[in-house]
Every structure is written in structure tokens, then in C-alpha cells.
Amino acid sequence: MTFERFQLLAEAWGGAIARWPAETQDAAYAFMAAAPERADAVLAEARATDALLDAAVSPAPSAALRDHVIARAPAARPERARLWRWMTGAGVGAALTAATAAGVMAGVNLSLARAPVGEDDALLTALYDTGLADDFGGSS
């Protein structure tokens, strides 16, 4: 880390290296070990600035400013938001119900398609396919 980079980081993040971005801290500590006098001077100046900023009192906004901001804020529309939340929830519920029904139908169809054909089923299928079922009183 260069002296200029160390100085920029101290000005931006303050006099405590622990508050600097994590990816810069190791290099900053290495710079401190290599050039302790220069690093201490920069950090002392940054700590003095930190102390001034900590001691400063934040002014409270005036009533006029507060009223101006509130007057310009968009009005809340609770009915529309409530309807939108309900419709979104209903849509999700309907989609989940449809997906469940489709899954059940697919499962039933697959299980019927793979059902073993017994001798009786094969005979009835053959009778209907050949038209002989009418001769035995069946209907097609």
C-alpha cells in the first residue's frame, strides 16, 4: 500500500483501521509496520477529524421543512394495496391447486397405462376390437 492510498483511506474511513473495508485492513497494518511514523501522523489527523464529527450536533429539521416534505409525499392507498395482496395470494393459491391437480391426474394416468393386463382384460379388449362383443350382448 502506498502512502497516498493509506492517507485516502484514513480520510474516507477515519482513524480506526478496524472500520476500514476488510479487504484493505491487512495492507494498512502492513503499511503501519513498515512506516509507523508516517502512519501514526495520518491516523492522528483522522482521529482528530473523527472527534470533531462526533462532537458536532445534528440540527433538527424545522417544522416548515417537515410540513413541506409531508405535503409532497404521495398519499397512501391502503385499499388498492390490500386488494393487490389478496389477489396475489389468491393467484398463488390457484396456481398451486392447478399444479397439484395436474400432478394427480398425470400420476393416475401413468399408473393406469402401466397396469398389468390380465387374461380377462385381454379377452374383453380383443372382443371389442374385433366387433365380436355385439355377438355376446356387449355394446361398443
N, CA, C and O of each residue as an XYZ file, in Angstrom:
560
protein
N       0.850     -1.165      0.000
C       0.000      0.000      0.000
C       0.899      1.233      0.000
O       1.902      1.299      0.711
N       0.509      2.196     -0.814
C       1.288      3.434     -0.869
C       0.842      4.388      0.231
O      -0.220      4.219      0.832
N       1.667      5.382      0.478
C       1.326      6.395      1.477
C       0.061      7.140      1.061
O      -0.796      7.427      1.896
N      -0.056      7.454     -0.229
C      -1.218      8.188     -0.721
C      -2.502      7.383     -0.521
O      -3.529      7.928     -0.113
N      -2.435      6.095     -0.809
C      -3.611      5.229     -0.628
C      -3.980      5.145      0.858
O      -5.158      5.209      1.207
N      -2.988      5.003      1.722
C      -3.228      4.962      3.162
C      -3.890      6.253      3.626
O      -4.824      6.231      4.427
N      -3.406      7.356      3.122
C      -3.952      8.655      3.511
C      -5.397      8.817      3.021
O      -6.251      9.302      3.763
N      -5.668      8.418      1.797
C      -7.039      8.493      1.265
C      -8.008      7.628      2.077
O      -9.131      8.045      2.359
N      -7.573      6.440      2.444
C      -8.431      5.558      3.240
C      -8.691      6.153      4.625
O      -9.805      6.067      5.143
N      -7.669      6.750      5.216
C      -7.840      7.368      6.536
C      -8.800      8.558      6.446
O      -9.614      8.769      7.345
N      -8.707      9.316      5.388
C      -9.614     10.457      5.223
C     -11.048      9.998      4.986
O     -11.994     10.642      5.441
N     -11.205      8.896      4.281
C     -12.543      8.417      3.956
C     -13.183      7.626      5.096
O     -14.378      7.766      5.354
N     -12.390      6.793      5.782
C     -12.934      5.863      6.766
C     -12.593      6.201      8.206
O     -13.131      5.588      9.128
N     -11.724      7.149      8.409
C     -11.415      7.566      9.771
C     -10.125      6.983     10.320
O      -9.389      6.282      9.626
N      -9.872      7.294     11.585
C      -8.602      6.945     12.219
C      -8.531      5.551     12.800
O      -7.488      5.184     13.341
N      -9.573      4.762     12.719
C      -9.560      3.382     13.221
C      -9.560      2.437     12.027
O     -10.550      2.341     11.301
N      -8.457      1.750     11.830
C      -8.321      0.848     10.677
C      -9.378     -0.257     10.736
O      -9.778     -0.783      9.698
N      -9.823     -0.607     11.918
C     -10.845     -1.651     12.053
C     -12.156     -1.258     11.369
O     -12.961     -2.133     11.049
N     -12.386      0.022     11.142
C     -13.604      0.476     10.458
C     -13.412      0.571      8.941
O     -14.370      0.845      8.218
N     -12.221      0.354      8.465
C     -11.944      0.409      7.027
C     -12.502     -0.855      6.370
O     -12.797     -1.831      7.060
N     -12.648     -0.844      5.049
C     -13.095     -2.061      4.364
C     -12.151     -3.225      4.665
O     -10.933     -3.053      4.717
N     -12.718     -4.389      4.860
C     -11.959     -5.576      5.275
C     -10.820     -5.895      4.309
O      -9.751     -6.333      4.736
N     -11.038     -5.682      3.022
C     -10.005     -6.041      2.043
C      -8.790     -5.108      2.083
O      -7.764     -5.414      1.475
N      -8.889     -3.980      2.784
C      -7.766     -3.042      2.866
C      -7.039     -3.095      4.206
O      -5.945     -2.544      4.332
N      -7.618     -3.738      5.193
C      -7.066     -3.686      6.544
C      -5.690     -4.341      6.661
O      -4.801     -3.773      7.296
N      -5.491     -5.510      6.073
C      -4.185     -6.179      6.175
C      -3.077     -5.324      5.564
O      -1.990     -5.205      6.129
N      -3.363     -4.734      4.408
C      -2.356     -3.890      3.763
C      -2.090     -2.638      4.608
O      -0.957     -2.159      4.666
N      -3.125     -2.111      5.258
C      -2.946     -0.926      6.109
C      -2.081     -1.258      7.321
O      -1.203     -0.479      7.690
N      -2.324     -2.405      7.936
C      -1.492     -2.813      9.077
C      -0.051     -3.064      8.634
O       0.887     -2.761      9.371
N       0.124     -3.608      7.455
C       1.476     -3.813      6.930
C       2.164     -2.471      6.683
O       3.355     -2.324      6.956
N       1.419     -1.494      6.168
C       1.992     -0.158      5.965
C       2.381      0.454      7.304
O       3.431      1.088      7.411
N       1.547      0.272      8.327
C       1.865      0.797      9.660
C       3.156      0.193     10.193
O       3.960      0.886     10.816
N       3.352     -1.098      9.946
C       4.567     -1.757     10.423
C       5.790     -1.262      9.656
O       6.876     -1.154     10.226
N       5.624     -0.959      8.369
C       6.753     -0.524      7.547
C       7.095      0.949      7.767
O       8.268      1.320      7.736
N       6.085      1.790      7.990
C       6.318      3.228      8.151
C       5.477      3.737      9.325
O       4.501      4.457      9.113
N       5.839      3.375     10.552
C       4.997      3.715     11.695
C       4.846      5.215     11.927
O       3.767      5.659     12.319
N       5.902      6.016     11.696
C       5.805      7.456     11.961
C       4.802      8.113     11.019
O       3.949      8.892     11.446
N       4.913      7.791      9.742
C       4.009      8.375      8.749
C       2.572      7.912      8.987
O       1.640      8.713      8.910
N       2.390      6.620      9.276
C       1.052      6.077      9.508
C       0.429      6.699     10.757
O      -0.750      7.055     10.746
N       1.210      6.834     11.834
C       0.686      7.428     13.070
C       0.250      8.864     12.845
O      -0.776      9.283     13.380
N       1.005      9.632     12.064
C       0.650     11.021     11.803
C      -0.676     11.114     11.039
O      -1.532     11.935     11.365
N      -0.831     10.274     10.033
C      -2.071     10.278      9.244
C      -3.252      9.854     10.109
O      -4.316     10.472     10.063
N      -3.061      8.793     10.903
C      -4.160      8.303     11.740
C      -4.518      9.298     12.842
O      -5.687      9.426     13.207
N      -3.511     10.008     13.377
C      -3.790     11.016     14.410
C      -4.650     12.139     13.834
O      -5.586     12.608     14.482
N      -4.329     12.560     12.623
C      -5.126     13.608     11.981
C      -6.553     13.111     11.713
O      -7.519     13.852     11.901
N      -6.674     11.871     11.281
C      -8.001     11.305     11.013
C      -8.797     11.160     12.308
O     -10.004     11.399     12.319
N      -8.135     10.770     13.401
C      -8.825     10.655     14.684
C      -9.317     12.023     15.173
O     -10.388     12.122     15.772
N      -8.537     13.069     14.917
C      -8.954     14.422     15.302
C     -10.211     14.823     14.512
O     -11.137     15.418     15.063
N     -10.227     14.494     13.237
C     -11.411     14.785     12.415
C     -12.605     13.968     12.903
O     -13.727     14.472     12.953
N     -12.361     12.705     13.262
C     -13.431     11.861     13.802
C     -14.024     12.484     15.061
O     -15.242     12.517     15.230
N     -13.163     12.975     15.937
C     -13.630     13.573     17.193
C     -14.476     14.815     16.920
O     -15.495     15.025     17.579
N     -14.063     15.639     15.957
C     -14.853     16.821     15.614
C     -16.228     16.435     15.056
O     -17.243     17.041     15.396
N     -16.237     15.431     14.208
C     -17.502     14.995     13.631
C     -18.412     14.374     14.687
O     -19.626     14.576     14.659
N     -17.826     13.620     15.617
C     -18.627     13.016     16.685
C     -19.212     14.073     17.617
O     -20.303     13.888     18.156
N     -18.495     15.176     17.810
C     -18.950     16.227     18.728
C     -19.991     17.142     18.083
O     -20.726     17.842     18.780
N     -20.049     17.134     16.772
C     -20.987     18.030     16.085
C     -22.424     17.617     16.365
O     -22.751     16.432     16.409
N     -23.266     18.613     16.551
C     -24.683     18.375     16.805
C     -25.425     18.437     15.476
O     -25.264     19.379     14.700
N     -26.223     17.435     15.236
C     -27.031     17.433     14.009
C     -28.222     18.342     14.222
O     -28.965     18.173     15.188
N     -28.416     19.305     13.335
C     -29.564     20.201     13.515
C     -30.868     19.458     13.233
O     -30.952     18.639     12.318
N     -31.859     19.756     14.023
C     -33.180     19.169     13.802
C     -33.857     19.918     12.658
O     -33.692     21.132     12.536
N     -34.605     19.224     11.830
C     -35.286     19.918     10.735
C     -36.366     20.849     11.292
O     -36.983     20.565     12.319
N     -36.573     21.938     10.610
C     -37.587     22.899     11.049
C     -38.978     22.321     10.802
O     -39.149     21.394     10.010
N     -39.940     22.871     11.474
C     -41.326     22.435     11.294
C     -41.794     22.702      9.868
O     -42.556     21.922      9.297
N     -41.326     23.820      9.296
C     -41.716     24.150      7.926
C     -41.179     23.110      6.941
O     -41.889     22.696      6.024
N     -39.926     22.690      7.131
C     -39.354     21.667      6.251
C     -40.101     20.352      6.407
O     -40.417     19.689      5.419
N     -40.381     19.981      7.637
C     -41.118     18.744      7.907
C     -42.489     18.786      7.232
O     -42.880     17.819      6.578
N     -43.209     19.869      7.377
C     -44.529     20.004      6.770
C     -44.447     19.979      5.247
O     -45.315     19.410      4.586
N     -43.402     20.595      4.690
C     -43.207     20.618      3.242
C     -42.992     19.191      2.711
O     -43.577     18.808      1.698
N     -42.164     18.422      3.388
C     -41.881     17.049      2.943
C     -43.138     16.198      3.037
O     -43.443     15.438      2.118
N     -43.862     16.319      4.129
C     -45.085     15.526      4.304
C     -46.130     15.912      3.268
O     -46.842     15.047      2.758
N     -46.232     17.202      2.949
C     -47.209     17.646      1.953
C     -46.885     17.108      0.565
O     -47.799     16.852     -0.219
N     -45.627     16.933      0.248
C     -45.220     16.450     -1.070
C     -45.191     14.925     -1.163
O     -45.026     14.386     -2.258
N     -45.345     14.228     -0.059
C     -45.309     12.763     -0.074
C     -46.557     12.221     -0.751
O     -47.641     12.780     -0.589
N     -46.417     11.141     -1.505
C     -47.600     10.565     -2.159
C     -48.558      9.996     -1.106
O     -48.140      9.487     -0.066
N     -49.836     10.098     -1.406
C     -50.850      9.598     -0.486
C     -50.860      8.072     -0.506
O     -50.685      7.456     -1.557
N     -51.062      7.484      0.635
C     -51.143      6.032      0.742
C     -52.489      5.558      0.222
O     -53.507      6.223      0.413
N     -52.489      4.416     -0.431
C     -53.724      3.834     -0.935
C     -53.888      2.440     -0.327
O     -53.562      1.440     -0.966
N     -54.385      2.378      0.888
C     -54.451      1.074      1.552
C     -55.412      0.099      0.891
O     -55.146     -1.103      0.905
N     -56.538      0.567      0.302
C     -57.495     -0.354     -0.310
C     -56.866     -1.055     -1.509
O     -57.015     -2.265     -1.678
N     -56.166     -0.296     -2.335
C     -55.552     -0.881     -3.522
C     -54.459     -1.873     -3.121
O     -54.342     -2.945     -3.715
N     -53.669     -1.518     -2.127
C     -52.607     -2.413     -1.687
C     -53.189     -3.691     -1.094
O     -52.685     -4.786     -1.342
N     -54.243     -3.544     -0.315
C     -54.869     -4.721      0.302
C     -55.445     -5.628     -0.783
O     -55.283     -6.846     -0.706
N     -56.114     -5.064     -1.793
C     -56.675     -5.850     -2.891
C     -55.562     -6.547     -3.662
O     -55.693     -7.720     -4.013
N     -54.471     -5.841     -3.928
C     -53.355     -6.423     -4.677
C     -52.751     -7.601     -3.906
O     -52.458     -8.643     -4.492
N     -52.564     -7.432     -2.584
C     -52.019     -8.529     -1.778
C     -52.952     -9.726     -1.800
O     -52.492    -10.864     -1.894
N     -54.272     -9.485     -1.715
C     -55.229    -10.584     -1.723
C     -55.197    -11.299     -3.062
O     -55.172    -12.529     -3.115
N     -55.198    -10.517     -4.162
C     -55.196    -11.126     -5.488
C     -53.910    -11.896     -5.749
O     -53.935    -12.955     -6.376
N     -52.797    -11.375     -5.278
C     -51.529    -12.080     -5.449
C     -51.584    -13.402     -4.697
O     -51.175    -14.435     -5.227
N     -52.079    -13.376     -3.481
C     -52.188    -14.609     -2.700
C     -53.148    -15.596     -3.333
O     -52.872    -16.795     -3.367
N     -54.282    -15.103     -3.839
C     -55.254    -15.979     -4.485
C     -54.661    -16.581     -5.751
O     -54.892    -17.754     -6.043
N     -53.907    -15.800     -6.499
C     -53.277    -16.319     -7.713
C     -52.269    -17.415     -7.410
O     -52.199    -18.417     -8.121
N     -51.504    -17.226     -6.372
C     -50.532    -18.245     -5.984
C     -51.270    -19.503     -5.538
O     -50.881    -20.617     -5.887
N     -52.335    -19.315     -4.766
C     -53.115    -20.465     -4.313
C     -53.727    -21.223     -5.475
O     -53.698    -22.453     -5.500
N     -54.285    -20.496     -6.443
C     -54.882    -21.141     -7.610
C     -53.829    -21.882     -8.427
O     -54.083    -22.983     -8.916
N     -52.670    -21.293     -8.574
C     -51.599    -21.946     -9.336
C     -51.144    -23.227     -8.639
O     -50.918    -24.245     -9.294
N     -51.010    -23.179     -7.324
C     -50.611    -24.384     -6.596
C     -51.680    -25.466     -6.678
O     -51.357    -26.648     -6.801
N     -52.958    -25.070     -6.610
C     -54.049    -26.039     -6.732
C     -54.043    -26.678     -8.113
O     -54.194    -27.893     -8.237
N     -53.868    -25.864     -9.155
C     -53.837    -26.395    -10.524
C     -52.647    -27.332    -10.716
O     -52.779    -28.378    -11.352
N     -51.506    -26.972    -10.180
C     -50.324    -27.828    -10.313
C     -50.532    -29.155     -9.584
O     -50.129    -30.209    -10.075
N     -51.161    -29.097     -8.414
C     -51.432    -30.326     -7.672
C     -52.400    -31.221     -8.430
O     -52.186    -32.428     -8.532
N     -53.474    -30.624     -8.967
C     -54.453    -31.404     -9.730
C     -53.803    -32.027    -10.963
O     -54.056    -33.192    -11.269
N     -52.981    -31.276    -11.663
C     -52.301    -31.817    -12.845
C     -51.377    -32.963    -12.465
O     -51.285    -33.956    -13.187
N     -50.699    -32.830    -11.342
C     -49.817    -33.900    -10.890
C     -50.577    -35.162    -10.542
O     -50.146    -36.267    -10.871
N     -51.719    -34.995     -9.870
C     -52.540    -36.162     -9.517
C     -53.062    -36.828    -10.783
O     -53.025    -38.052    -10.903
N     -53.549    -36.026    -11.730
C     -54.074    -36.600    -12.975
C     -52.971    -37.328    -13.753
O     -53.197    -38.416    -14.283
N     -51.807    -36.740    -13.817
C     -50.710    -37.396    -14.528
C     -50.330    -38.700    -13.842
O     -50.081    -39.710    -14.501
N     -50.287    -38.672    -12.515
C     -49.953    -39.894    -11.782
C     -50.967    -40.994    -11.996
O     -50.592    -42.154    -12.167
N     -52.254    -40.652    -11.989
C     -53.301    -41.651    -12.215
C     -53.201    -42.196    -13.627
O     -53.289    -43.406    -13.832
N     -53.018    -41.316    -14.604
C     -52.910    -41.781    -15.995
C     -51.703    -42.677    -16.193
O     -51.787    -43.686    -16.894
N     -50.600    -42.329    -15.595
C     -49.413    -43.174    -15.730
C     -49.615    -44.517    -15.053
O     -49.176    -45.544    -15.570
N     -50.272    -44.522    -13.907
C     -50.471    -45.793    -13.216
C     -51.450    -46.680    -13.989
O     -51.289    -47.901    -14.001
N     -52.459    -46.089    -14.632
C     -53.389    -46.886    -15.434
C     -52.720    -47.403    -16.700
O     -52.988    -48.525    -17.131
N     -51.867    -46.609    -17.287
C     -51.196    -47.020    -18.521
C     -50.228    -48.167    -18.261
O     -49.963    -48.965    -19.160
N     -49.705    -48.258    -17.065
C     -48.724    -49.293    -16.750
C     -49.336    -50.468    -15.996
O     -48.619    -51.370    -15.561
N     -50.679    -50.462    -15.836
C     -51.325    -51.559    -15.114
C     -51.180    -52.838    -15.921
O     -51.343    -52.837    -17.141
N     -50.874    -53.919    -15.236
C     -50.728    -55.188    -15.974
C     -52.084    -55.634    -16.540
O     -53.122    -55.467    -15.900
N     -52.053    -56.187    -17.719
C     -53.279    -56.645    -18.375
C     -53.465    -58.105    -18.021
O     -52.605    -58.940    -18.299
N     -54.597    -58.405    -17.403
C     -54.898    -59.795    -17.063
C     -55.537    -60.496    -18.246
O     -55.796    -59.882    -19.281
N     -55.792    -61.792    -18.085
C     -56.390    -62.563    -19.175
C     -57.796    -62.071    -19.497
O     -58.182    -62.000    -20.664
N     -58.566    -61.730    -18.457
C     -59.931    -61.243    -18.694
C     -59.906    -59.920    -19.455
O     -60.689    -59.717    -20.383
N     -59.007    -59.025    -19.059
C     -58.920    -57.733    -19.739
C     -58.498    -57.912    -21.184
O     -59.016    -57.234    -22.072
N     -57.575    -58.806    -21.425
C     -57.110    -59.037    -22.797
C     -58.231    -59.591    -23.655
O     -58.365    -59.209    -24.818
N     -59.040    -60.488    -23.101
C     -60.137    -61.078    -23.846
C     -61.180    -60.024    -24.196
O     -61.657    -59.972    -25.330
N     -61.540    -59.176    -23.217
C     -62.527    -58.131    -23.496
C     -62.008    -57.142    -24.536
O     -62.753    -56.706    -25.414
N     -60.747    -56.797    -24.434
C     -60.165    -55.881    -25.404
C     -60.211    -56.484    -26.798
O     -60.546    -55.796    -27.762
N     -59.882    -57.742    -26.910
C     -59.901    -58.411    -28.214
C     -61.319    -58.471    -28.764
O     -61.528    -58.266    -29.959
N     -62.294    -58.751    -27.903
C     -63.684    -58.819    -28.371
C     -64.148    -57.470    -28.897
O     -64.767    -57.396    -29.959
N     -63.859    -56.419    -28.172
C     -64.287    -55.095    -28.619
C     -63.549    -54.653    -29.872
O     -64.133    -54.017    -30.749
N     -62.274    -54.986    -29.957
C     -61.501    -54.578    -31.127
C     -61.984    -55.286    -32.396
O     -61.937    -54.710    -33.483
N     -62.443    -56.515    -32.265
C     -62.872    -57.264    -33.459
C     -64.349    -57.094    -33.754
O     -64.812    -57.512    -34.816
N     -65.102    -56.491    -32.845
C     -66.537    -56.293    -33.080
C     -67.353    -57.483    -32.629
O     -68.565    -57.496    -32.841
N     -66.745    -58.482    -32.019
C     -67.471    -59.671    -31.584
C     -68.239    -59.446    -30.297
O     -69.065    -60.275    -29.917
N     -67.981    -58.341    -29.624
C     -68.667    -58.082    -28.364
C     -70.170    -57.954    -28.571
O     -70.948    -58.276    -27.673
N     -70.588    -57.481    -29.755
C     -72.034    -57.356    -30.042
C     -72.700    -58.713    -30.102
O     -73.863    -58.877    -29.734
N     -71.939    -59.675    -30.570
C     -72.495    -61.032    -30.678
C     -72.749    -61.634    -29.305
O     -73.596    -62.515    -29.155
N     -72.018    -61.160    -28.307
C     -72.167    -61.721    -26.951
C     -72.986    -60.800    -26.060
O     -72.953    -60.951    -24.839
N     -73.709    -59.868    -26.623
C     -74.582    -58.990    -25.839
C     -73.890    -57.747    -25.297
O     -74.481    -57.028    -24.492
N     -72.646    -57.469    -25.717
C     -71.940    -56.277    -25.260
C     -72.254    -55.084    -26.150
O     -72.851    -55.233    -27.216
N     -71.856    -53.929    -25.716
C     -72.063    -52.730    -26.538
C     -70.713    -52.062    -26.765
O     -69.844    -52.086    -25.893
N     -70.550    -51.483    -27.912
C     -69.282    -50.852    -28.203
C     -69.369    -49.371    -28.183
O     -68.369    -48.691    -28.411
